[in-house]
Amino acid sequence: MKKKCLNCDEEIYVKPSHFERKKFCSRSCKTEYQKKNPPLFWKKMSKKVRVFCSFCGKEMLRKPSIIQKNNFCNKQCRRMYLIKNAHQINQHLRKRVEKICKICGKTFDVPKNREFSAKYCSKTCLGKANGERGKAQYKKRIIVTCNNCGKKIEKKPSVARNLNFCSVHCMGDYYERTRMFSGENNGAWAGGDIEYYGPNWRAQRRKARERDNFTCQDCGITEAEYERELSVHHIIPFRAFNGDWEKANELSNLITLCEYPCHRKRHSQEIWLKI
């Protein structure tokens, strides 16, 4: 279908479906026509009003229909304004209830959501309440004897045990003297310790660490980060080779691990496999 360009009156061919929509022969004609006859939205642009950002004071142009009590130039200014004036915003919407302080009897108000949790009007009253509570709990303490040095100590009934110690040192001395967690009493006991892994153990250990780039193969920590030498673990336990240290110490049977927790985890898994 033929139609005339609105700007230059040149005839143009358009599809029937585009007859109402197509009005210009080119973009340049459309631009010239709009300069001569500004569109309606351009007229609306001229009606914009100058306003100022409520946070930073920056001048802006806004349509009258979107101007509010507080206007912002960007989201960051709006966020900072809300943070600065949070104590003044929507206070009329907060429901408050009155409570009576359990220490001084003074009446105070709290938000509705703290109706059942608020008990005291101030930190001073809270401190006094904690002091009274502590005195009551202290009276319930019992006297027990340190199993290592015999010293009398006070403990809450909930933490008193069959074995009680006055300090960590006393606990360590007692465990060392009685060998409570040593040898057969240890959960990781596997029939005795093997201290000698053969004449080539040190060399093979060094080669395994070099092969693994001085890095734990389970968690990825390096010796520099671990601040000490990493351990070398026998994938198949050394005792399974019945003293054949050459086969036990082959590099294919060795892996570099950090002592804690990876090396200990490997040994704990071996114990569970035996059970």
C-alpha positions, 0 to 999 in steps of 0.5 A: 500500500502507498502512503505519504511521509509526514515530513517530506510528502514522499510516497512510501510502500507499507504493509497493510498491517503497518499502515497506521503505524508507519508514518515516515520514510526514514529516521532522519525525516522522523527526527526533523518532524519531531523537532518541528512538532515536539511530541506530547511526552516532550511537553511533559518533560518541560513541566518537571519541577526542581526538588532537592535530595532529602539526604545530600541536598543534590538538585533534581528534576522530577515530575509533579506526580512522583514528588513526595515528602522526602525525595532521594537522588539514588538508593544509597541516599535513601538507605543512609537517610533511613538509617539516620532517622530510623528513630523518627520513622513510623513511630506512630505505628509502633504499639507499646504496652506498660509493664511493672519493673520486678525490682523497683516497681516502676512503670515503663513502656515497651514495644508490643513484641516485648510484652512477655520478655521485658521484666526490668526497667533498666540495666541497673535493675537487671544487674540487681536481679542477676545478683539476687539470682546468683546468690540463690544459685550459689547457696545450692553449691556442694563441696567436692574433693579433688581426686588428685590433690584432695583439695575441697572445691565448690561446684554446682550439682549439675557439673559435679562428676565421679571425678572432680579436679580443682584445675586442668593440671590436676586432671592431667596429673591424675590421668598420667598417674593412673594411665586412665586413657593410655594403652589398652584403656585408650579407645584407639588402642590397636595392640601396641605402638610401632616406633620403628618403621625401618631404615628407609622411613625418614627418606621415604617420608621426605619424598612423600612430602615433596611429591605432595608439594608439602600440602595436606591431601585431605584439607589442602593446608600447606606446611607454611600455613600449618607452621610445622611439618605435616605428617606422613600416613600409611594408607595400609597400616604398617602392622598389616605388613608383618614387619616388611618395611620395604613394602610398607614404606613404598611411596604408593602407600604413603600420603601427606596429611596434617596431624589434626584433624586429617591424620587423626580422622584417618586413624579413627576410620581404621578403628571403626573398620575393625569393629 
